């Protein structure tokens, strides 16, 4: 298959309506022709979080417009598109269904292959849009709904080394920001608060820091923030609490990443190991600096997606679609949305009461 390959990707797993078109030339070079993302901050900010029904309604209203904009910006004629890729899970099922059905309809009308994509696989492969990256590599996926260490061994080949047993890291950032009075979406803005505070002001817990391998827990930290925030009054104290939270997260990730490195080395003997940090929280500068430091200490190459590719977007969905297209891994048009779709299907579920580490 030496011809030019053009993939249209669709992402509606949560509160971003996104469509992207990417192209791979005969030499294997990938180019993002368009990557349109429409967020729903104004819709959800009065509720302090995403309301699934409102998110789905917004997807319905926007998907056609966003797709047209992406096609126009790309300069591509729809008849030249090779395949349609759409997120099939995980995510909010009422939101997933919108993009999935839109993608199926496009595929059927154009009579081209349809490819369902695991949203997490999009994040896992996203750095390959702008970085040469060979398998296997270690991945830290940190987003609003997911926090996992994974060995990425190839397309569709993942081994989970560690995961959060309760809250995702992005969720912890968002909830902490809300307690500090930062307007939704607060997670990305919390680091700005932290820069103005004293990171040593508050001593915060680091749950399961010395057990559980490279599994993580943030619920206890969030509870501590809740208790402290209820008694602080000044703006400076809020800055100090944000700074203490940011520092604590960095220290937790430093310890757990070291454990993940040691675990990854057991079955990856190659030199020049890469450590990919992907997902929305990967845009956090403090976390980036801390993880780069750990990489240098362990002779790992730190790899981050471009900032615009850290959050949910359709270019990463199109990329997975491209890889699947090249090996003819297509899906039928009856593919269902899967709100809980893991990367490592053999990994043990580690959330909820009674978890033992």
HELIX and SHEET records of a PDB file:
HELIX    1   1 UNK A   41  UNK A   44  1                                   4    
HELIX    2   2 UNK A   52  UNK A   74  1                                  23    
HELIX    3   3 UNK A   78  UNK A   80  5                                   3    
HELIX    4   4 UNK A   93  UNK A  110  1                                  18    
HELIX    5   5 UNK A  119  UNK A  125  1                                   7    
HELIX    6   6 UNK A  126  UNK A  129  5                                   4    
HELIX    7   7 UNK A  169  UNK A  179  1                                  11    
HELIX    8   8 UNK A  187  UNK A  194  1                                   8    
HELIX    9   9 UNK A  219  UNK A  229  1                                  11    
HELIX   10  10 UNK A  235  UNK A  265  1                                  31    
HELIX   11  11 UNK A  280  UNK A  283  5                                   4    
HELIX   12  12 UNK A  285  UNK A  298  1                                  14    
HELIX   13  13 UNK A  307  UNK A  309  5                                   3    
HELIX   14  14 UNK A  315  UNK A  326  1                                  12    
SHEET    1   A 5 UNK A  30  UNK A  39  0                                        
SHEET    2   A 5 UNK A  16  UNK A  24 -1                                        
SHEET    3   A 5 UNK A   5  UNK A  11 -1                                        
SHEET    4   A 5 UNK A  83  UNK A  89  1                                        
SHEET    5   A 5 UNK A 113  UNK A 118  1                                        
SHEET    1   B 5 UNK A 157  UNK A 163  0                                        
SHEET    2   B 5 UNK A 147  UNK A 154 -1                                        
SHEET    3   B 5 UNK A 137  UNK A 142 -1                                        
SHEET    4   B 5 UNK A 274  UNK A 278  1                                        
SHEET    5   B 5 UNK A 301  UNK A 304  1                                        
END                                                                             
